[in-house]
Amino acid sequence: MSGVAETGQKPPYTGLKAIELAEDVGGEFLGRMLAEMGAEVTKVEPPQGSPTRAIGPFVQGQEGPDASLNFWYYNTDKRSLVVAPEATAARLADLLADADVLIVSLQPARQAALGLDLNAIAAANPKLIVVSMTPYGLTGPWKDYAPSNLTAIAGGGPLMMCGYDDHAIPPVNPGGDQAYHTSAAFGHIAVLAALLDRQQTGLGQVIDLSMHSANALNTELGNPYWFYNGVNVQRQTCRHAQPVMTQPAMFQCADGSYVYYTLILADQHSWKILVGWMDEMGMAAMLTEPEFSDVVHRQQHMGEIQELVECFFLIQDGHEAYLEGQKRGLPIGIVNAPEELLEDEHLRERAFFVPVDTGTVAGTVLFPGDSYRFSAFSAVPKQRAPRLGEHGGT
């Protein structure tokens, strides 16, 4: 497997013990990231299981706590320990005696209901790193507001930049639990920083991570354009929001697929490559005329150029156009449906998807591989998500 260490050196978080008390995919994703780098992650669940076990789709359509594909994805390489709610605080006291990290994604009111005081837990376990991942943080007037991925991506700002050229249509949810993923990414950075600090001080700390704040930092060009230019960016169909509308960059192909290509008229090198390619296929028309070598002239005739490029891609198979464009040095991308990734030749060559025995009627299935590949660390063998209470209970 290209890029994987041959040294046999243990994964970077080997020996690290984490306890996960998470009822949303944000906390679970952080736990998964630690686990896939070698940490021993124990997920503490109520007797009925984490709420995420009830999120479909389910294996062969049969609902159950051990059949959620959503749960499988976010909880590979973990252990499951069932603890009754009234025993959570006492059981955690035992589990944290030799733990390094505690992940808690419960809101303050829920923490209080379970008898959890994060500052007291940290005081009782001086080396422990406590990561509180909540929708709005541990303090403030919104700290116990009902959360969802959509409310987070909306309140934080990114949603306002997602949508279509037609601004009569409201913003569009990009999906994929992006708000939770953003929060988990910042959580991983915070854990690493706290671990580095602990090497110097010998002490852990409490990390108050707000999903609202994390998403407010994830607005791409929105913040700099407002801070420096005093202008808002505009939603645009399948391209980055900008202060002014730009040309469409999605082109349909003969087989119904789409390729993504941004026409940058000021890039003389890319322009020559594109026109040469179009000319070889008899589609360049007037673009080979001398006046089109001038950037200003091209900008004045942008609409005509756009129409020609649309026709050019309409006579080609999308995947072939993608490969040929990249071969020529053009930044063309193919738009894949998620299921098409299983047949992606690049991912297959890099063995990204790995077979995992699920221990269910589904048998062995392909799972997405690790997020990282290190030259100095060996990989962690991918293990299925744990069955509810597989590793004990109280």
N, C-alpha and C positions, 0 to 999 in steps of 0.2 A: 504494500500500500504506500503510494508516494507520499513523502513528507512525514511518515510516522517513524519515530526513533527506533534505531536498531540497538541502542545501548542497553535497553532493559532497565534504565533508571526509572524509579517509581514515579507515578503521577504526582503533580505538584502539591495536591492537598491530601496526600496519603498521611494517615494518622490524625487528620482533623475530624473531630466529631461535631455534628450539627443536629440540633433538635428543631423540627419544623412543626409549628402550630399555625397552619394556614388553611383557610377555607375559601381561597380564591386562587386563580391561576397565576397571579403575580407572585405571591409567596411561594407557590409550588415551583414556579419557573426558576426562582433564585435557588431553591433547594436542589433542583435538577442540575443547574450549572455547577454547583459545588460538588454534587455527586459524580458528575461525568469527568471531573478532574481529580477524583480519588477520595473525596471526603465520605465518611460514613454518615449518611443522613437518615435519621429516624423520624418518620412522620407520625405525629400523635393525632389520633382521630377519635371522635365519639363513637359509641356502639353502632350507630346507624351509618357511620362512615362520613367522610368529608362530603359537603354538598356537591363538590365537583365530580363525585362518583355518579351523580344523577344527571350529568350533562351528556347528551347524545352527540353523535350517533353511537349505537351499541352493536356489539358483535352479532351478526346475523339477525339484527333487529330485536334481540332478546334483552330487555332491560334488566339491570342488576348491578350491584356495587362493584363487581369484578369484570364487568363487560363494557365499561365506558371507554371508547377510543380516546376521548378527550383526556380522561384520567390517565390512560396508558401513556400518552405523549408527555404529559407534564411530570410524571412520577417514576420514570425509569430509574433503575439503580438505587432505589430507596428501600427502607424497611417500614413496616406498618405496625404500630402499637395502638391498641384500643384502650382508651381510658374514659371512664364515666366522667361527665362534666363536674360533678361535685368532688371528684378526686383529682382533678387536673392540677391544682396548685401543689398538693402534697406529692403527687407523682413526679411533677416537674422538678421538685426539690431534689429528688433522688437522681433523676436523669441528668441533671445539670452539674452534678458533683464532678464529673470528668469531661464535661462538654466544653467545646471552644466557642460555638456559635449557637445562639437561639434566634430562630426566625419566627416572628409573630406578625401575622397579617390581620389580626382582629382589631376592630375599632375600640376606642377607649371604654365605651359603655359595656361592650362584650367582654373586654379584659376584666373590668371591675366585677361583672357578674360571675366570672370564673375565679375570682379572688386573686387576680394577678396584678402585682405592682412591679412594673419593670425596673424602677429605680431600686426597690428593695431586693429584687432578684439579683441585680447587678452588684449591690453592696454585699450580698451574701456569697457571691461568686466573683471575686475581684478580677479574675482573668477572663471572665466571660464577655463575649461581644454579643450584645443584644441588638437585633435589627428589628425595629418596629416599622412595618410597611403598611401604612393606612391610607385611605383615600385622601384625607385632608390634614394628616398629622395628628400629633397627640394633644395639641392645644388649638385654641381659636374657636370662633362661633360656629364653624361648620364641621367640627371634628367628628360628630356622630350623624352627619347627614347620610342618607342611603346612597350607596355607591353603585356604579356600573362602569363598564369600560367606556360606554358612550358618553355618560355624564362627565367622565374624567377627560376624555379627548376633546369634549366640547368646552368645558370650563377652563381647561388649560390653554386653549387657543388653536391647536392644530386643526380641529374640525372646520374652522372658518375658512381654511385654505384648501379644503378638499371638496371637489365638485366639478361642475361643468361650465362651459363657456356661457351658457344661458343662465344669467344670474337671477332670473325669475324662479329658477329651481333652487330650493334650499340647499345648504351644504349636505354632502353625502358621507355617511360613515364609511371609512376605508376598510373596516373589519379587521379580523386577525388579532383581536385583543391587543392592539398596539399600545394602548395606555398602560396595561398591565406589564407588557414586555419592556416598555421604556422604564417603568418603575423598577423592574427586576434588574435591568442593566445598570441603573444607578446604584441599586442595592449591592450588586456584585463589586462595583468600584469601591463603595463605602466599606464593605467587608475587607477587601484587600488592603485599603488604607489603614483600617483599624488593626489588622494583623501585623502590618509593618510597624505601626506605632507600638504594638504590644511587644515586639522584639526589642524595642528600646526601653520601654518603661515597665514591662512585665504586667501591665494592667489592661483590662478590657474597657469597654465603654458602651453607652446606650446611643444607638443611631436612630434618630427620628426622621424617617423618610416619608415624605408626603407625595403621593401619586399626582396630586394637583400641581405641586411645585415642579416635579420631574417633567410633566408634560408642558408646563409653561416654558421650560428650557428646550423644548423640542419643536420649535416653530420655524425651523430652517431660516429662510430669508425674511420672515415676518418681522422679527425683532430688529435686525440691523437696518432694514429699510425705514422702519418707523423711527428708530433712535437717531439715525444720521440724516435721513431725507424728509422725515415727517409725512410719509405716504404709506398707505395700506397696500398690501399685495392683493391681487385679484385671482379668484378661482379660475382654473383653466382645465379643460378636458384632458386628462392623462398627460399632464406636464406640470412642471413646477410653477407655483403661483408667482407672479411677477407684478410690479406696479402697473404695467401696461400689457395688453393682450398680445400674445405672440402667435406665430403660425402653428397650425396643428402639426403634430409630429407622429401621429399614428396613421399607418397606411395599410389598407386592406389588400390582401393578396388573392391570387386566383383560386386558391383552395379554401378561402374563407378565413384563413388565419390573418394575424396582423403582425407587422414589424414596427418597431419604434426607431425613428431616425429624425434627428433635429437638423434642419437645414441651416447651416451657419454660412451665410452668403459672404461674410468678410474673410472666411478661411479659404484662401486661394488654392492651397494644396488639395484640400478635400473637394473643392469645386471641380478641379481638373479631373480628379479621380472619378467623381460621379458622372460628369459629362462624358468622359471616355467610356465608361461602362455603358451608359445609356446609348451612346453612339454605336457601340458594338452590337447592340440589340435593335438598332434602327429606331430608337425612341428619343433621340436628342433634339430633333427638329431644329429650331432656330438657335438653340443654346450653343451650337458650335460657331456661330457668327462672331466676328471679332469684337463687336460692341459688348457682348456678354462677358468678356474678360474684365470689364470694368465693374467694380463693386457697386458704385452708385447706380449704374444702369441696371444691374441685377436687382437692387433694392426697389427701383422704380417699377420693375416688372415681376415683383414677387408673386402676385396672383397667378400669372401665366406659368411661372416656374413650378409653383405648387401643383397646378393641374397636370403638368407633364409628368412630374414625379409620381403623382397618384396613379396615372395611367401606366407608368413604367413598372410599378410594383404590382398592379392589377394583372399583369400578364405572366407573373412568376409565382412559383410555389413559395410560401413564406419561409420555410426552413432552408430551402436552397438559396433564397435571396439573402437570408441572414448569414449563411456560411460564406457565400461569395462576396458579400459586402465586407465582412470581416477579413477575408483573405486579401482583399484589395486595400485594407487599412481604414475602412470607414466604421464609425461607432454605431453599427446597426444592432438592434436587439430583437429577439423573437419573443412574442407574447405567448407564454405557455399556460395552459390550464394546469392546476395542481396535479391532476392525475397523469399528465404527460411527463412530469418530472421523473416518473418511474422508468421511463424509456429514454431519458436524456443520456446521450452517449458520453457526455463529459462527466456527469455524476457517476455513471456506471464505471467508467475508466478509473475514477478516483475512489470507487467502492464506497460511495457516500451512504447508500442505503445498506443496512446490515440485517441479516436474518436473526430473528429472536424467537425462541420458543415461548409462546404465550401461556402454555399450560392450560389452554381452553380448547373448545371445539374448533377454534380457528387454526390451531396448530402453530406452525412456524410462519411468521409474517415478516415483511420488511419494515424496519423502523428507520427514521432519519438518524444519521450518525451524529458524531460529536461536533460541537461548534468550533473546536480548536484542533490543530495538529501541531505538536511540538517536536522540534528536532532533538531535544534532550530528554523528553519524557516518554515513557511507554503509554499506550492508550488503555483506558478502562474498558474491559469487555462489557458490551451492552447487555443489561439484564432487564427483564420485563418489570412492569410496575407491580408492587406487592399486592397480594390479596388482602382484603380487609382483615386486620388483626393477625396477619400471618406470623408476626414476630412477637406475639404475646398480647396480654390484655389484663385489665384489672376490673 
